[in-house]
Amino acid sequence: MENLEPSSPPVETAGELTLPECADLGACPGVKDALMLALAGGQGLKVDAGKVKTIGTPMMQLLAAAKRSFDLDGGSGMTVVNASERFSEVSRLLGLTAVLQVSEN
């Protein structure tokens, strides 16, 4: 099993949030804070899921809820980009591919 750094914080730049390799329950508070700031700022957000090697259901639920909030916000929008194979697989298994608009690789 790979040695992943547990719950490393998300990396934020203007309009972009990079999910950590280990996007488990412990990473949810930091990601939630970043999502709330972006939503409050009224800006669109790209969520880069390219580094994700492991992801839990709570993180996927958080992202689905955030996507809905961004959609209801009136156009600021949230998109998932560079989805890793694992992120895509978990979104498919949980039935969230369409909700999160994850492109099938």
N, C-alpha and C positions, 0 to 999 in steps of 0.2 A: 504494500500500500504506500502511496506517495506521502511524503511528509509535507503537509500544507501548513502554512502559518495560520493558526486559528484566528478567525474573525478579524482579519486586518481591516482597517478603515477604508472606506471608498475613497477614490481619488477624484477630486472635483476640479474642473476648469469651467470657464464661462460657457454655460449652456450644455455642458457634458458631465456625465457622472460615470466613472469606470468602476464596475463591480469588482470586489476582491476575488482572488482565486477560490477562497473558501467562503462562499456566500451562505453561511449557516444562520441559525437563530441568533447567535452572538453578534453577527454583522448587521442585523436588522435595525437596531437603534440608530447607528451612524447613517445608514442608507435612508432611513425614514427622515432624519433631520435634513439631509441634503435634498430629498424630494420635496419636503415642506418648504424649504427656503426657495427652491426653484418655482414652486407653485405660487407662493406668496409674491414672488418677483414678477409674475405674469409673463415669464419667458418660456419659450419652448425648451425641451430637454431631450438630449440624446443619451440613452443609457447604453454604455459600451459593455457588452457581456462577453467580450472576446477572451478574457483571462479566466473565466469561471471554469473550475475543474470539479467543484462539488457545490451543489445548491440544494437547499431544503425547501420544503413546502411553505414554511412561514415567509421566506423571502419571495417566493413566487406569488403568494397571496398579497404581500405588500406591494409588489410591482403591479399586479392586476388592479388593486384598489387605486394606486397612484395613476395608472393609465386612465381609469374611469374619471378620476378627479380632473386630470388634465383635459380630457375630452369635454367634460361639462363646463370647464373654465371658459369656453368660448373661443377656442382656436389656438391656445398656446401650444398644445400638443406635446406628447411624449412618444418617442420612438426608441425601439431596441435595435441597436446596430451591432454588427460583428459578432453575432451570437455564436458561442462556442458549440461544439458538438454536444457536450453535456447539457448546456443550457437548452438547446433545441430539443434534446431527448426528453428532458424533464418537463418542458412546457407541453410537449406532445402527450406525454403520459398523464399529465394533470388536466388535459383538455384546454390549455390556455394559449395554444399557438395562435388561434384567430384573435383572441382577446388582446394579446400582446403584439399581434401582427409580426410574429417571428417568421422570417422566410425559411422555407424548407431548403436545406442544402443538398 
